[in-house]
Amino acid sequence: METKHTYSVSLGTIIDEFQLEEINGPVDRERKVERNEVNRPGLALSGFFGYFEPSRIQIIGMSEADYLSRLEEAQQKEVLNQFFSFNPVAVVFSTGLPVPQTVIDAANTYQVPVLRTQRLTSEFMAALIASLSVSLAPRITRHGVLVEVYGEGILILGDSGVGKSETAIELVKRGHRLIADDAVEIKKVSAKTLVGSAPALIRHYVELRGIGIVDVKRIFGMGAVKETEKIDLIIMLEQWVQGKMYDRFGLETEYTDIMGIKVPTTLIPVRPGRNLAVILEIAAMNNRQKKMGYDTAKEFNDRLMNMSVRRAGGKTTYGGF
């Protein structure tokens, strides 16, 4: 079952993360930022407010600051009062630019936080957008286990009791890392990338039936856990069904759609005697190999086809085992 959430981040969190200087105050650090886009308000400062979105953080760089400095004081006050009347969530001066008193006065009138960073405009914008994209990313929570195996993030899904947590512990013992057990919070941080993490309450814990709750970080060390990981592959575990046809070649890749992103998915039947940890290691390496352009199943199938052609003396036939 998937649970959807809507998220925001406090302005205080952004101030602390980027070490922003508070120019006017006191700043309302609990002010909510709910958009991951930012804006350079050049057109707004010139008087055009069509499509202006005050819910975005406004960044004033050298161009905007130079434009303001060329205005007469009366005109400057008029422009700034109009701009701040839209109550933007925050205004940040980049490149360590001096903040005119007219800006501070107008901001105080409408209680808009004015901040400053020493970073260059483009550098700060890129870093801020990246941070907001993660903090405000759409997300769902899925019942499963997330591990990192040879650099691949593997999301293990399956019915309760199928062996997901036991497989994760075995992988940790073999030198891989646990990200989340039982509940995996999945964020869509870009059009192509899903990142998984554990809810704070159960982070680094694993539940093993018959034993109870295990603290993986304390038992196996800091190297056995990780805070977040991209989801590169989904492994679906199910109890072995006698007589069911399972894929033996892997020619066709199955996908699972999560928030509009298709993730390669492999179904693995579970029965006594199967070493799931080793199977997942092979699956991780095989997935990396595919991303690097080599598909073992396709190569093997091509060899079969070529062998069939040679044996038929040039006539195309379809061989098998």
PAZAZA-399829 format. One record per residue: residue in one letter; x, y, z of N, C-alpha, C in turn; chain; residue number from 1. Coordinates in steps of 0.2 Angstrom, whole numbers, plus 5000, padded with zeros to 4 digits. Example, Ala and Ser with C-alpha at 12.3 -4.5 7.8 and 13.67 -1.06 7.14 Angstrom:
PAZAZA-399829
DRENVO res n.east n.north n.up ca.east ca.north ca.up c.east c.north c.up chain   n
DRENVO   a   5066    4972 5039    5062     4978  5039   5066    4984 5039     A   1
DRENVO   s   5064    4989 5035    5068     4995  5036   5064    5000 5039     A   2
***
This chain:
PAZAZA-399829
DRENVO res n.east n.north n.up ca.east ca.north ca.up c.east c.north c.up chain   n
DRENVO   m   5004    4994 5000    5000     5000  5000   5004    5006 5000     A   1
DRENVO   e   5003    5011 4996    5007     5017  4995   5003    5023 4999     A   2
DRENVO   t   5007    5027 5002    5004     5033  5006   5008    5039 5003     A   3
DRENVO   k   5004    5044 5000    5006     5050  4997   5007    5055 5003     A   4
DRENVO   h   5012    5060 5002    5012     5065  5007   5014    5072 5003     A   5
DRENVO   t   5012    5077 5006    5014     5084  5004   5019    5087 5009     A   6
DRENVO   y   5025    5089 5006    5030     5092  5011   5032    5099 5010     A   7
DRENVO   s   5035    5102 5015    5038     5108  5015   5044    5108 5019     A   8
DRENVO   v   5048    5114 5018    5054     5114  5022   5054    5121 5025     A   9
DRENVO   s   5056    5122 5031    5056     5128  5035   5062    5133 5032     A  10
DRENVO   l   5061    5139 5032    5066     5144  5030   5072    5143 5034     A  11
DRENVO   g   5071    5142 5041    5077     5141  5045   5082    5135 5043     A  12
DRENVO   t   5079    5130 5041    5083     5124  5038   5087    5127 5033     A  13
DRENVO   i   5084    5130 5028    5088     5133  5022   5094    5138 5025     A  14
DRENVO   i   5092    5142 5029    5097     5147  5032   5103    5143 5035     A  15
DRENVO   d   5101    5138 5039    5107     5134  5042   5111    5130 5037     A  16
DRENVO   e   5107    5127 5032    5111     5123  5027   5116    5127 5023     A  17
DRENVO   f   5114    5133 5021    5118     5137  5017   5121    5143 5020     A  18
DRENVO   q   5121    5143 5027    5124     5148  5031   5123    5155 5029     A  19
DRENVO   l   5116    5156 5028    5114     5163  5025   5114    5168 5031     A  20
DRENVO   e   5116    5174 5029    5116     5180  5034   5109    5183 5034     A  21
DRENVO   e   5107    5184 5040    5100     5187  5041   5101    5195 5041     A  22
DRENVO   i   5099    5198 5036    5100     5205  5035   5095    5209 5040     A  23
DRENVO   n   5088    5207 5039    5083     5211  5043   5080    5206 5048     A  24
DRENVO   g   5077    5208 5053    5075     5203  5058   5070    5206 5063     A  25
DRENVO   p   5068    5201 5067    5070     5194  5067   5066    5190 5062     A  26
DRENVO   v   5070    5186 5059    5067     5182  5053   5063    5176 5056     A  27
DRENVO   d   5057    5175 5053    5053     5170  5055   5056    5163 5052     A  28
DRENVO   r   5059    5160 5056    5063     5154  5054   5058    5148 5052     A  29
DRENVO   e   5052    5148 5055    5047     5143  5053   5043    5144 5047     A  30
DRENVO   r   5044    5150 5044    5041     5151  5037   5042    5145 5032     A  31
DRENVO   k   5037    5143 5029    5037     5137  5025   5039    5139 5018     A  32
DRENVO   v   5043    5135 5015    5045     5135  5008   5042    5129 5005     A  33
DRENVO   e   5038    5130 5000    5034     5124  4997   5036    5123 4989     A  34
DRENVO   r   5040    5127 4987    5042     5127  4980   5049    5125 4979     A  35
DRENVO   n   5051    5121 4974    5058     5119  4973   5061    5123 4968     A  36
DRENVO   e   5057    5128 4965    5060     5132  4960   5062    5139 4963     A  37
DRENVO   v   5067    5143 4960    5069     5149  4963   5068    5154 4957     A  38
DRENVO   n   5068    5161 4959    5067     5166  4954   5072    5172 4954     A  39
DRENVO   r   5074    5174 4949    5077     5180  4948   5073    5186 4946     A  40
DRENVO   p   5071    5191 4950    5065     5195  4949   5067    5201 4945     A  41
DRENVO   g   5071    5200 4940    5072     5206  4936   5066    5210 4933     A  42
DRENVO   l   5062    5206 4930    5056     5209  4927   5051    5212 4932     A  43
DRENVO   a   5051    5208 4938    5046     5211  4943   5049    5218 4946     A  44
DRENVO   l   5056    5218 4946    5058     5225  4949   5058    5230 4943     A  45
DRENVO   s   5057    5228 4937    5055     5234  4932   5048    5235 4931     A  46
DRENVO   g   5044    5232 4935    5037     5234  4936   5032    5229 4932     A  47
DRENVO   f   5035    5223 4929    5031     5218  4926   5030    5212 4931     A  48
DRENVO   f   5023    5211 4933    5022     5206  4938   5018    5200 4935     A  49
DRENVO   g   5017    5200 4928    5014     5194  4925   5018    5188 4926     A  50
DRENVO   y   5014    5183 4929    5017     5176  4930   5022    5176 4936     A  51
DRENVO   f   5022    5182 4940    5027     5182  4946   5024    5178 4951     A  52
DRENVO   e   5029    5173 4954    5027     5169  4959   5030    5170 4966     A  53
DRENVO   p   5027    5173 4970    5030     5175  4977   5032    5169 4981     A  54
DRENVO   s   5029    5163 4979    5030     5157  4983   5037    5154 4982     A  55
DRENVO   r   5040    5157 4977    5047     5155  4976   5052    5159 4980     A  56
DRENVO   i   5058    5157 4981    5063     5161  4984   5066    5166 4979     A  57
DRENVO   q   5066    5172 4980    5069     5177  4975   5076    5178 4976     A  58
DRENVO   i   5080    5178 4971    5087     5179  4971   5089    5185 4968     A  59
DRENVO   i   5093    5190 4971    5095     5196  4968   5102    5195 4967     A  60
DRENVO   g   5104    5195 4961    5111     5195  4959   5114    5202 4957     A  61
DRENVO   m   5120    5202 4953    5123     5208  4951   5119    5212 4947     A  62
DRENVO   s   5115    5209 4942    5111     5212  4937   5105    5216 4940     A  63
DRENVO   e   5102    5213 4945    5096     5216  4948   5099    5221 4953     A  64
DRENVO   a   5104    5220 4956    5107     5225  4961   5109    5231 4957     A  65
DRENVO   d   5112    5230 4951    5115     5236  4947   5109    5240 4945     A  66
DRENVO   y   5103    5237 4943    5097     5240  4940   5094    5244 4945     A  67
DRENVO   l   5094    5242 4952    5091     5246  4957   5095    5252 4959     A  68
DRENVO   s   5102    5251 4958    5106     5257  4960   5106    5262 4955     A  69
DRENVO   r   5103    5261 4949    5103     5266  4944   5096    5270 4944     A  70
DRENVO   l   5091    5268 4949    5085     5271  4949   5086    5277 4954     A  71
DRENVO   e   5082    5282 4953    5081     5288  4958   5078    5285 4965     A  72
DRENVO   e   5080    5288 4970    5078     5285  4977   5070    5284 4977     A  73
DRENVO   a   5066    5289 4975    5059     5289  4975   5056    5283 4971     A  74
DRENVO   q   5059    5283 4965    5057     5277  4960   5059    5270 4963     A  75
DRENVO   q   5065    5270 4966    5067     5264  4969   5063    5262 4975     A  76
DRENVO   k   5060    5267 4979    5056     5265  4984   5049    5262 4982     A  77
DRENVO   e   5047    5266 4976    5040     5264  4973   5041    5256 4971     A  78
DRENVO   v   5046    5255 4967    5047     5248  4964   5048    5243 4970     A  79
DRENVO   l   5051    5244 4975    5053     5240  4980   5046    5239 4984     A  80
DRENVO   n   5042    5244 4986    5036     5243  4989   5031    5239 4985     A  81
DRENVO   q   5031    5240 4979    5027     5236  4975   5029    5228 4975     A  82
DRENVO   f   5036    5227 4974    5038     5221  4974   5037    5217 4981     A  83
DRENVO   f   5038    5220 4986    5038     5217  4993   5030    5216 4995     A  84
DRENVO   s   5026    5220 4992    5019     5219  4993   5016    5212 4991     A  85
DRENVO   f   5019    5209 4987    5017     5202  4985   5019    5197 4990     A  86
DRENVO   n   5023    5199 4995    5025     5195  5001   5029    5189 4999     A  87
DRENVO   p   5035    5190 4995    5038     5184  4993   5041    5180 4999     A  88
DRENVO   v   5042    5174 4999    5044     5169  5004   5050    5171 5007     A  89
DRENVO   a   5055    5174 5003    5062     5176  5005   5065    5179 5000     A  90
DRENVO   v   5070    5184 5001    5074     5187  4996   5081    5186 4998     A  91
DRENVO   v   5085    5184 4993    5092     5182  4995   5097    5186 4990     A  92
DRENVO   f   5101    5190 4993    5106     5194  4989   5112    5189 4989     A  93
DRENVO   s   5114    5188 4983    5120     5183  4982   5127    5187 4981     A  94
DRENVO   t   5132    5184 4980    5139     5187  4979   5141    5192 4984     A  95
DRENVO   g   5138    5191 4990    5140     5196  4996   5138    5203 4994     A  96
DRENVO   l   5133    5204 4990    5131     5211  4988   5129    5215 4994     A  97
DRENVO   p   5130    5222 4994    5127     5226  4999   5120    5227 4998     A  98
DRENVO   v   5116    5227 5004    5109     5227  5004   5107    5235 5005     A  99
DRENVO   p   5104    5238 5000    5102     5245  5001   5097    5246 5007     A 100
DRENVO   q   5097    5251 5010    5093     5253  5016   5085    5253 5013     A 101
DRENVO   t   5084    5255 5007    5078     5255  5004   5075    5248 5004     A 102
DRENVO   v   5079    5243 5002    5077     5236  5002   5075    5234 5009     A 103
DRENVO   i   5079    5235 5014    5078     5233  5021   5071    5237 5024     A 104
DRENVO   d   5070    5243 5022    5064     5247  5024   5058    5243 5021     A 105
DRENVO   a   5058    5242 5015    5052     5239  5011   5051    5232 5014     A 106
DRENVO   a   5056    5228 5015    5055     5222  5017   5052    5221 5024     A 107
DRENVO   n   5055    5226 5029    5052     5227  5035   5045    5228 5036     A 108
DRENVO   t   5043    5233 5031    5036     5235  5030   5031    5229 5029     A 109
DRENVO   y   5033    5224 5025    5029     5219  5023   5032    5212 5027     A 110
DRENVO   q   5036    5213 5031    5039     5207  5035   5041    5201 5031     A 111
DRENVO   v   5045    5203 5026    5048     5198  5021   5056    5197 5023     A 112
DRENVO   p   5058    5191 5024    5065     5190  5026   5070    5192 5021     A 113
DRENVO   v   5075    5195 5022    5080     5197  5017   5087    5194 5020     A 114
DRENVO   l   5090    5190 5016    5096     5186  5017   5101    5187 5013     A 115
DRENVO   r   5107    5185 5014    5113     5186  5010   5118    5180 5010     A 116
DRENVO   t   5121    5178 5004    5126     5173  5004   5132    5176 5000     A 117
DRENVO   q   5138    5173 5002    5144     5175  4998   5145    5171 4992     A 118
DRENVO   r   5141    5166 4991    5141     5162  4985   5139    5166 4978     A 119
DRENVO   l   5142    5164 4973    5140     5167  4966   5133    5165 4965     A 120
DRENVO   t   5130    5169 4961    5123     5168  4960   5121    5161 4957     A 121
DRENVO   s   5125    5160 4951    5123     5153  4948   5125    5147 4952     A 122
DRENVO   e   5130    5148 4956    5132     5142  4960   5127    5141 4966     A 123
DRENVO   f   5125    5147 4969    5120     5146  4974   5113    5144 4972     A 124
DRENVO   m   5111    5146 4966    5105     5144  4963   5105    5136 4962     A 125
DRENVO   a   5110    5134 4959    5111     5127  4958   5110    5123 4964     A 126
DRENVO   a   5114    5125 4969    5114     5121  4975   5107    5121 4979     A 127
DRENVO   l   5104    5127 4979    5098     5128  4982   5092    5124 4979     A 128
DRENVO   i   5092    5124 4972    5087     5120  4968   5088    5113 4970     A 129
DRENVO   a   5094    5110 4970    5096     5103  4971   5094    5101 4978     A 130
DRENVO   s   5095    5106 4983    5093     5104  4990   5085    5104 4991     A 131
DRENVO   l   5082    5109 4988    5074     5109  4988   5071    5104 4984     A 132
DRENVO   s   5074    5101 4979    5072     5096  4975   5071    5089 4979     A 133
DRENVO   v   5076    5089 4983    5076     5083  4988   5071    5084 4994     A 134
DRENVO   s   5072    5090 4997    5067     5091  5003   5060    5091 5001     A 135
DRENVO   l   5058    5093 4995    5051     5094  4993   5049    5089 4988     A 136
DRENVO   a   5053    5084 4987    5051     5079  4982   5045    5075 4983     A 137
DRENVO   p   5041    5074 4978    5035     5070  4980   5037    5063 4982     A 138
DRENVO   r   5034    5060 4986    5036     5053  4989   5030    5049 4991     A 139
DRENVO   i   5032    5042 4992    5027     5037  4994   5031    5033 4999     A 140
DRENVO   t   5027    5029 5003    5030     5024  5007   5028    5017 5005     A 141
DRENVO   r   5033    5013 5004    5032     5006  5003   5034    5001 5008     A 142
DRENVO   h   5030    4996 5009    5033     4990  5013   5038    4986 5009     A 143
DRENVO   g   5044    4986 5012    5049     4983  5009   5056    4984 5012     A 144
DRENVO   v   5061    4982 5009    5068     4983  5011   5072    4986 5006     A 145
DRENVO   l   5077    4991 5008    5081     4994  5003   5088    4992 5005     A 146
DRENVO   v   5092    4990 5001    5099     4988  5002   5104    4991 4996     A 147
DRENVO   e   5110    4992 4998    5115     4994  4993   5119    4988 4992     A 148
DRENVO   v   5120    4985 4985    5124     4979  4984   5128    4981 4978     A 149
DRENVO   y   5135    4981 4979    5139     4983  4974   5138    4990 4970     A 150
DRENVO   g   5135    4995 4974    5134     5001  4972   5127    5002 4969     A 151
DRENVO   e   5123    4996 4968    5116     4996  4966   5111    4997 4971     A 152
DRENVO   g   5106    5001 4971    5101     5001  4976   5096    4996 4974     A 153
DRENVO   i   5095    4991 4978    5090     4986  4977   5084    4987 4982     A 154
DRENVO   l   5078    4987 4979    5072     4987  4983   5069    4980 4983     A 155
DRENVO   i   5069    4977 4989    5066     4970  4990   5059    4971 4992     A 156
DRENVO   l   5055    4968 4988    5047     4968  4989   5045    4961 4990     A 157
DRENVO   g   5039    4960 4993    5036     4953  4993   5032    4953 4999     A 158
DRENVO   d   5028    4948 5000    5023     4947  5005   5027    4946 5012     A 159
DRENVO   s   5023    4948 5017    5026     4947  5024   5028    4940 5026     A 160
DRENVO   g   5034    4939 5028    5037     4933  5030   5040    4929 5024     A 161
DRENVO   v   5041    4932 5019    5044     4929  5013   5052    4928 5014     A 162
DRENVO   g   5055    4933 5018    5062     4932  5019   5066    4939 5017     A 163
DRENVO   k   5062    4944 5017    5066     4951  5015   5071    4953 5020     A 164
DRENVO   s   5069    4953 5026    5074     4955  5031   5080    4951 5032     A 165
DRENVO   e   5078    4944 5032    5084     4939  5033   5089    4940 5027     A 166
DRENVO   t   5086    4941 5021    5091     4942  5015   5095    4948 5016     A 167
DRENVO   a   5092    4954 5019    5096     4960  5020   5101    4959 5025     A 168
DRENVO   i   5100    4955 5030    5105     4954  5035   5111    4950 5032     A 169
DRENVO   e   5109    4945 5028    5114     4941  5025   5119    4945 5021     A 170
DRENVO   l   5115    4950 5017    5119     4954  5013   5124    4959 5017     A 171
DRENVO   v   5121    4961 5022    5125     4965  5027   5131    4962 5029     A 172
DRENVO   k   5130    4955 5031    5136     4951  5033   5141    4950 5028     A 173
DRENVO   r   5139    4950 5022    5143     4949  5016   5147    4956 5014     A 174
DRENVO   g   5146    4961 5017    5149     4968  5016   5145    4973 5013     A 175
DRENVO   h   5139    4972 5012    5134     4977  5008   5131    4981 5014     A 176
DRENVO   r   5127    4986 5012    5124     4991  5016   5116    4991 5017     A 177
DRENVO   l   5114    4992 5023    5106     4992  5024   5104    5000 5023     A 178
DRENVO   i   5099    5001 5020    5096     5008  5020   5090    5008 5024     A 179
DRENVO   a   5085    5003 5023    5079     5004  5026   5076    4996 5026     A 180
DRENVO   d   5073    4995 5032    5069     4989  5033   5062    4990 5035     A 181
DRENVO   d   5057    4986 5032    5050     4986  5033   5047    4992 5030     A 182
DRENVO   a   5049    4998 5031    5046     5004  5027   5051    5008 5024     A 183
DRENVO   v   5050    5009 5017    5055     5013  5013   5051    5019 5010     A 184
DRENVO   e   5054    5025 5012    5052     5031  5010   5055    5033 5003     A 185
DRENVO   i   5051    5033 4998    5054     5034  4991   5052    5041 4989     A 186
DRENVO   k   5058    5045 4987    5057     5051  4984   5059    5052 4977     A 187
DRENVO   k   5055    5055 4973    5056     5056  4966   5060    5063 4965     A 188
DRENVO   v   5066    5063 4965    5070     5069  4965   5072    5072 4959     A 189
DRENVO   s   5070    5068 4953    5071     5071  4946   5066    5066 4942     A 190
DRENVO   a   5066    5068 4936    5062     5064  4931   5064    5057 4930     A 191
DRENVO   k   5070    5056 4932    5073     5049  4931   5076    5046 4937     A 192
DRENVO   t   5075    5049 4943    5079     5046  4949   5074    5046 4955     A 193
DRENVO   l   5074    5040 4958    5071     5038  4964   5076    5037 4969     A 194
DRENVO   v   5075    5040 4975    5079     5039  4981   5076    5037 4987     A 195
DRENVO   g   5078    5031 4990    5075     5028  4995   5078    5030 5002     A 196
DRENVO   s   5075    5030 5007    5077     5031  5014   5073    5028 5019     A 197
DRENVO   a   5075    5028 5025    5071     5025  5031   5068    5030 5035     A 198
DRENVO   p   5061    5029 5037    5059     5034  5042   5063    5035 5048     A 199
DRENVO   a   5064    5041 5051    5069     5042  5057   5068    5037 5062     A 200
DRENVO   l   5061    5035 5064    5060     5031  5070   5063    5024 5069     A 201
DRENVO   i   5063    5021 5063    5066     5014  5062   5072    5014 5058     A 202
DRENVO   r   5076    5019 5057    5082     5020  5054   5087    5015 5057     A 203
DRENVO   h   5090    5011 5053    5096     5006  5055   5093    5000 5059     A 204
DRENVO   y   5087    4999 5059    5084     4994  5063   5081    4989 5058     A 205
DRENVO   v   5082    4982 5060    5079     4977  5056   5075    4972 5061     A 206
DRENVO   e   5069    4970 5059    5065     4965  5063   5066    4958 5060     A 207
DRENVO   l   5069    4954 5065    5069     4947  5063   5065    4943 5067     A 208
DRENVO   r   5060    4939 5064    5055     4935  5067   5059    4930 5072     A 209
DRENVO   g   5057    4929 5078    5060     4925  5082   5066    4928 5087     A 210
DRENVO   i   5069    4933 5084    5074     4937  5088   5072    4944 5090     A 211
DRENVO   g   5068    4947 5086    5066     4954  5088   5069    4959 5084     A 212
DRENVO   i   5070    4965 5087    5073     4971  5083   5080    4971 5084     A 213
DRENVO   v   5084    4972 5079    5091     4972  5078   5094    4978 5076     A 214
DRENVO   d   5098    4981 5080    5102     4988  5078   5108    4986 5073     A 215
DRENVO   v   5107    4987 5067    5112     4985  5062   5118    4989 5063     A 216
DRENVO   k   5117    4995 5064    5123     5000  5065   5128    4998 5071     A 217
DRENVO   r   5124    4996 5076    5128     4994  5082   5132    4987 5082     A 218
DRENVO   i   5128    4983 5079    5131     4976  5078   5136    4975 5073     A 219
DRENVO   f   5135    4978 5067    5139     4977  5061   5144    4983 5060     A 220
DRENVO   g   5142    4989 5063    5147     4995  5062   5144    5000 5057     A 221
DRENVO   m   5147    5006 5057    5144     5011  5053   5145    5010 5046     A 222
DRENVO   g   5149    5006 5044    5150     5004  5037   5145    4999 5034     A 223
DRENVO   a   5140    4997 5039    5135     4992  5036   5128    4996 5035     A 224
DRENVO   v   5128    5003 5036    5122     5006  5035   5123    5012 5030     A 225
DRENVO   k   5118    5015 5028    5118     5021  5023   5112    5025 5024     A 226
DRENVO   e   5112    5031 5024    5106     5035  5025   5101    5035 5019     A 227
DRENVO   t   5104    5036 5013    5099     5036  5007   5103    5032 5001     A 228
DRENVO   e   5099    5030 4996    5102     5027  4990   5097    5027 4985     A 229
DRENVO   k   5099    5028 4979    5095     5027  4973   5092    5021 4972     A 230
DRENVO   i   5086    5020 4969    5083     5014  4968   5085    5012 4960     A 231
DRENVO   d   5089    5007 4959    5091     5005  4953   5088    4999 4950     A 232
DRENVO   l   5085    4994 4955    5082     4988  4953   5077    4986 4959     A 233
DRENVO   i   5072    4983 4957    5067     4980  4961   5068    4972 4961     A 234
DRENVO   i   5068    4969 4967    5068     4962  4967   5061    4960 4971     A 235
DRENVO   m   5057    4956 4967    5051     4954  4970   5052    4947 4972     A 236
DRENVO   l   5051    4945 4979    5052     4939  4981   5045    4936 4982     A 237
DRENVO   e   5044    4929 4980    5038     4926  4981   5039    4919 4982     A 238
DRENVO   q   5035    4916 4986    5035     4908  4988   5035    4904 4981     A 239
DRENVO   w   5039    4899 4981    5040     4895  4975   5033    4892 4974     A 240
DRENVO   v   5030    4892 4968    5024     4889  4966   5025    4883 4961     A 241
DRENVO   q   5024    4877 4963    5026     4871  4959   5022    4872 4953     A 242
DRENVO   g   5025    4871 4947    5022     4871  4941   5021    4877 4937     A 243
DRENVO   k   5023    4883 4941    5023     4889  4938   5029    4890 4933     A 244
DRENVO   m   5028    4893 4928    5034     4895  4923   5037    4901 4925     A 245
DRENVO   y   5044    4900 4927    5048     4906  4929   5053    4908 4923     A 246
DRENVO   d   5054    4914 4922    5059     4916  4917   5066    4913 4918     A 247
DRENVO   r   5068    4909 4913    5075     4906  4914   5080    4909 4910     A 248
DRENVO   f   5078    4914 4905    5083     4917  4901   5084    4925 4902     A 249
DRENVO   g   5079    4928 4904    5080     4935  4906   5080    4940 4900     A 250
DRENVO   l   5077    4937 4894    5077     4941  4888   5073    4948 4888     A 251
DRENVO   e   5067    4947 4892    5063     4953  4892   5063    4956 4899     A 252
DRENVO   t   5065    4962 4900    5065     4965  4906   5058    4968 4908     A 253
DRENVO   e   5056    4966 4914    5050     4968  4917   5051    4975 4921     A 254
DRENVO   y   5046    4979 4921    5047     4986  4925   5041    4987 4930     A 255
DRENVO   t   5043    4990 4935    5038     4993  4940   5037    5000 4940     A 256
DRENVO   d   5032    5003 4939    5031     5010  4938   5030    5013 4945     A 257
DRENVO   i   5034    5017 4947    5034     5021  4954   5034    5028 4952     A 258
DRENVO   m   5029    5032 4953    5028     5039  4952   5030    5041 4945     A 259
DRENVO   g   5028    5037 4940    5030     5038  4934   5037    5036 4931     A 260
DRENVO   i   5041    5033 4935    5047     5031  4934   5047    5023 4933     A 261
DRENVO   k   5050    5020 4928    5050     5013  4927   5056    5010 4930     A 262
DRENVO   v   5056    5006 4934    5062     5003  4937   5062    4996 4935     A 263
DRENVO   p   5068    4993 4933    5069     4986  4931   5067    4982 4937     A 264
DRENVO   t   5063    4976 4936    5061     4972  4941   5062    4965 4939     A 265
DRENVO   t   5064    4961 4944    5065     4954  4943   5062    4950 4949     A 266
DRENVO   l   5058    4945 4946    5054     4941  4951   5059    4934 4953     A 267
DRENVO   i   5060    4933 4959    5064     4928  4961   5059    4923 4966     A 268
DRENVO   p   5058    4917 4964    5055     4912  4968   5059    4910 4974     A 269
DRENVO   v   5056    4909 4980    5059     4908  4986   5057    4901 4988     A 270
DRENVO   r   5062    4896 4989    5061     4890  4992   5067    4888 4996     A 271
DRENVO   p   5066    4883 5001    5072     4881  5005   5078    4879 5001     A 272
DRENVO   g   5084    4881 5003    5090     4879  4999   5093    4884 4995     A 273
DRENVO   r   5088    4889 4993    5091     4894  4988   5094    4900 4992     A 274
DRENVO   n   5100    4902 4990    5104     4907  4994   5102    4914 4991     A 275
DRENVO   l   5098    4917 4994    5095     4923  4991   5100    4929 4991     A 276
DRENVO   a   5105    4929 4996    5110     4934  4996   5114    4934 4990     A 277
DRENVO   v   5116    4928 4988    5121     4927  4982   5117    4929 4976     A 278
DRENVO   i   5110    4927 4975    5106     4928  4970   5106    4936 4969     A 279
DRENVO   l   5105    4939 4974    5104     4947  4974   5111    4950 4972     A 280
DRENVO   e   5116    4947 4974    5123     4950  4972   5123    4949 4964     A 281
DRENVO   i   5122    4943 4962    5122     4942  4955   5117    4947 4951     A 282
DRENVO   a   5111    4948 4953    5106     4952  4950   5109    4959 4950     A 283
DRENVO   a   5112    4961 4955    5115     4968  4956   5121    4969 4950     A 284
DRENVO   m   5125    4964 4950    5131     4965  4945   5128    4964 4938     A 285
DRENVO   n   5123    4960 4937    5120     4959  4930   5116    4966 4928     A 286
DRENVO   n   5113    4969 4933    5110     4976  4932   5115    4981 4930     A 287
DRENVO   r   5120    4981 4933    5126     4986  4932   5129    4985 4925     A 288
DRENVO   q   5129    4978 4923    5132     4976  4917   5127    4979 4911     A 289
DRENVO   k   5121    4978 4912    5116     4980  4907   5116    4988 4906     A 290
DRENVO   k   5117    4991 4912    5117     4999  4911   5124    5001 4907     A 291
DRENVO   m   5129    4997 4908    5135     4998  4904   5135    4996 4897     A 292
DRENVO   g   5129    4993 4895    5128     4991  4888   5129    4984 4886     A 293
DRENVO   y   5130    4979 4891    5131     4972  4889   5125    4968 4892     A 294
DRENVO   d   5122    4965 4888    5116     4961  4890   5118    4953 4889     A 295
DRENVO   t   5119    4950 4895    5121     4943  4894   5116    4938 4891     A 296
DRENVO   a   5109    4939 4892    5104     4935  4890   5104    4936 4882     A 297
DRENVO   k   5104    4943 4880    5104     4944  4873   5110    4941 4869     A 298
DRENVO   e   5116    4942 4872    5122     4939  4869   5121    4931 4868     A 299
DRENVO   f   5119    4928 4874    5118     4921  4873   5113    4919 4868     A 300
DRENVO   n   5107    4923 4868    5102     4921  4862   5105    4922 4855     A 301
DRENVO   d   5109    4927 4854    5112     4928  4848   5117    4922 4846     A 302
DRENVO   r   5120    4920 4851    5124     4914  4850   5120    4908 4848     A 303
DRENVO   l   5115    4907 4851    5110     4901  4849   5108    4902 4842     A 304
DRENVO   m   5106    4908 4840    5103     4909  4833   5109    4908 4828     A 305
DRENVO   n   5115    4911 4830    5120     4910  4825   5122    4902 4824     A 306
DRENVO   m   5122    4898 4830    5123     4891  4829   5118    4888 4825     A 307
DRENVO   s   5111    4890 4826    5106     4887  4822   5107    4888 4815     A 308
DRENVO   v   5109    4894 4813    5110     4896  4806   5116    4891 4803     A 309
DRENVO   r   5121    4891 4807    5127     4887  4804   5125    4880 4803     A 310
DRENVO   r   5121    4877 4808    5120     4870  4807   5115    4868 4802     A 311
DRENVO   a   5111    4874 4800    5106     4873  4795   5109    4874 4788     A 312
DRENVO   g   5115    4875 4788    5119     4876  4781   5117    4883 4778     A 313
DRENVO   g   5115    4888 4782    5113     4894  4779   5106    4896 4779     A 314
DRENVO   k   5102    4891 4780    5095     4892  4781   5093    4893 4788     A 315
DRENVO   t   5089    4899 4789    5088     4901  4796   5082    4897 4799     A 316
DRENVO   t   5084    4894 4805    5080     4890  4809   5080    4892 4816     A 317
DRENVO   y   5075    4891 4820    5076     4893  4827   5077    4887 4831     A 318
DRENVO   g   5083    4887 4834    5085     4881  4838   5083    4882 4846     A 319
DRENVO   g   5085    4877 4850    5083     4877  4857   5088    4873 4860     A 320
DRENVO   f   5086    4871 4866    5090     4866  4870   5088    4859 4868     A 321
***
